[in-house]
Amino acid sequence: MAKLVYGLSQSLDGYVDHMKLGPPAPAAFSHFIEHVRSLAGVIYGRRMYEIMRYWDEDLPDWDAEDRDFAAVWRSKPKWVVSRSLESSWPQRHACRR
């Protein structure tokens, strides 16, 4: 039987502005890359899935760690649970609840 691991990123006011937060410290980012590498897949709600789509295509200003995370993230199957999202991109599965 598989183990379901739940993770959450949220500020105390319920909102995380990733653009103001800035990039993570190198050690934290490296740890997170390895964590995502160990996952069998990811379940998202619509909003978090839309935020994470940032990693779908390489950007010219990315460094090696950004490209490494993007490759790991892209390799994982994703399931999106949403009432409003009609479809999702390849390798992802939209589940209407």
C-alpha positions as CSV (number, residue, x, y, z in Angstrom):
1,M,0.0,0.0,0.0
2,A,1.3,3.5,-0.9
3,K,1.8,6.3,1.6
4,L,0.1,9.6,1.0
5,V,2.2,12.5,2.2
6,Y,0.5,15.9,2.6
7,G,2.4,19.2,2.3
8,L,1.2,22.8,2.5
9,S,2.7,26.2,1.8
10,Q,0.7,29.0,3.3
11,S,1.3,32.2,5.2
12,L,-0.6,33.1,8.3
13,D,-3.0,35.4,6.4
14,G,-3.7,32.6,3.8
15,Y,-1.7,34.2,1.0
16,V,1.8,33.6,-0.2
17,D,3.1,36.1,-2.7
18,H,5.9,34.1,-4.4
19,M,7.0,37.1,-6.4
20,K,7.7,39.2,-3.3
21,L,9.1,36.2,-1.3
22,G,12.0,35.8,-3.7
23,P,14.0,32.6,-4.4
24,P,14.7,30.2,-1.6
25,A,18.1,29.8,0.0
26,P,20.3,27.4,-2.1
27,A,20.3,24.7,0.6
28,A,16.5,24.9,1.0
29,F,16.0,24.7,-2.8
30,S,18.3,21.7,-3.1
31,H,16.4,20.0,-0.3
32,F,13.1,20.7,-2.0
33,I,14.4,19.4,-5.4
34,E,15.3,16.1,-3.8
35,H,12.0,16.0,-2.0
36,V,10.0,16.4,-5.2
37,R,12.3,13.9,-6.9
38,S,11.2,11.3,-4.4
39,L,7.4,11.8,-5.0
40,A,5.3,9.5,-7.1
41,G,3.0,12.4,-8.2
42,V,1.4,15.6,-7.0
43,I,-2.2,16.5,-6.3
44,Y,-3.1,20.2,-6.7
45,G,-6.1,22.5,-6.5
46,R,-6.6,24.8,-9.5
47,R,-4.9,27.9,-8.1
48,M,-1.7,26.1,-6.9
49,Y,-1.6,24.2,-10.2
50,E,-1.8,27.5,-12.1
51,I,1.1,28.9,-10.0
52,M,3.2,25.8,-10.5
53,R,2.7,26.0,-14.3
54,Y,5.5,28.6,-14.1
55,W,7.9,25.5,-14.3
56,D,6.4,24.2,-17.6
57,E,8.8,26.0,-19.9
58,D,12.4,27.1,-19.3
59,L,13.1,30.8,-19.0
60,P,16.4,32.2,-20.2
61,D,17.4,33.7,-16.8
62,W,17.1,30.4,-14.9
63,D,20.2,29.0,-13.3
64,A,21.1,25.3,-13.1
65,E,19.0,24.7,-9.9
66,D,15.9,26.2,-11.6
67,R,16.3,24.0,-14.6
68,D,16.9,21.0,-12.4
69,F,13.7,21.7,-10.4
70,A,11.7,22.3,-13.6
71,A,12.9,18.9,-15.0
72,V,12.0,17.1,-11.8
73,W,8.6,18.8,-11.5
74,R,7.8,18.1,-15.2
75,S,8.6,14.4,-14.8
76,K,5.9,13.9,-12.1
77,P,2.3,13.1,-12.9
78,K,-0.1,15.7,-11.6
79,W,-3.8,15.5,-10.6
80,V,-5.7,18.7,-10.4
81,V,-8.9,18.8,-8.3
82,S,-11.1,21.7,-9.4
83,R,-14.7,22.7,-10.0
84,S,-13.8,25.3,-12.6
85,L,-10.9,23.8,-14.5
86,E,-12.3,21.9,-17.5
87,S,-9.0,20.4,-18.7
88,S,-5.3,20.4,-17.8
89,W,-2.1,20.0,-19.8
90,P,-0.4,16.7,-20.8
91,Q,0.6,14.4,-18.0
92,R,-2.0,16.0,-15.7
93,H,-5.4,14.8,-14.9
94,A,-8.3,17.2,-14.0
95,C,-10.7,15.8,-11.5
96,R,-14.0,17.7,-11.1
97,R,-15.3,17.4,-7.6
